[in-house]
Amino acid sequence: MQDALVQRTYTAVVEHFIKTGRAPHYTELAKTLDVPPEKARQAQHQAAESSIGCWFVKDTDYVESWAPFSNVPTQYLVTIDGEQKWFGQ
């Protein structure tokens, strides 16, 4: 069951990036996943640890990068249909 939550969390983060151009905070994930905030925070860290190219700002719970997206501006602008709201790693 825990593995399923970790996979759902990974997917939810990617989908949030696609929709909004930024990573969700774990409190937002909690609503999406229908779990308590602390469980969402833990699942987000587990999903990042089990993936390549996913990490947090040092000593925080803020996503810095979630492959293939960056949550901080980079020189890699991603534009789709004339809309640029994403940054690549």
N, C-alpha and C positions, 0 to 999 in steps of 0.2 A: 504494500500500500504506500509506503514511504517513497519508493522509487517512482511510483505513478505521480505523486505530488511533485517530486523534483522535476520530472519530465513536463508536467503541466506548467510548472513555474518557468522553466526555460522557455517554453513556447509562448507563455503569456508575456514575458519580457520582450521577446522578438516581435510579437504582434503589437505590443504597445509602442515600440520603436517605429514600426511601419506606420501605424496610425497617427502618432503624435510627433515623431521626430526626436523623441527623448526617452530615456529609461524611466520606468515607474519607480516610485518610492515603495518600500515594502508595505506601507499602509494602504497604498493603492492596490497592490497585489493582493492583499488580504481580502479586499472586497471582491476582486475578480475571481479569486480562488475559493471564496467563501470559507476562509479559515481565520483564526485570530491573528492579529498583527505579528506577534512573536513567532508563530509557526510560519508565517509567510517570510519573515526575516531569515529564519533558519533555512527554509527551503531555497530561498534566493541564494544564500551563501553556498549551500550544497550543490545547487545547479551550476554555479560559477566554478566551483572546485572540480566538478565532474566534466567540465568542458574546456576546450582549448580557446584561448582568446577572450576570456571573460574575467574581469577583475574589478575591484572596488578601489575608490580613493583610499590611500593608506590610512589604516586605523579608523575607518568609518563604515557605514552601511550604504554609502552612496555609490551607485554603479558608475565606473569611469568608462568602461568599455565592455561591449557584449557583441562578440563577432557576428556579423561583420561591421557593426556600428560602433561609433565613438559617442559618448555622452558629453564630451567636451569638444569644442571646435578644433578641427584639424585642417590641414591644407587639402584634404581629400573631400571635396564637395560631391554629394550624391544628388543628382537632379533627375526627377521622373516627370514626364509630361510637362516640362517647364517649371516644375515646383521643386525648390531646393529647401528641404527641411531636415536633411540628414547629413551626418559626417561619417566618413569611413575611417577604419583603423589605419 
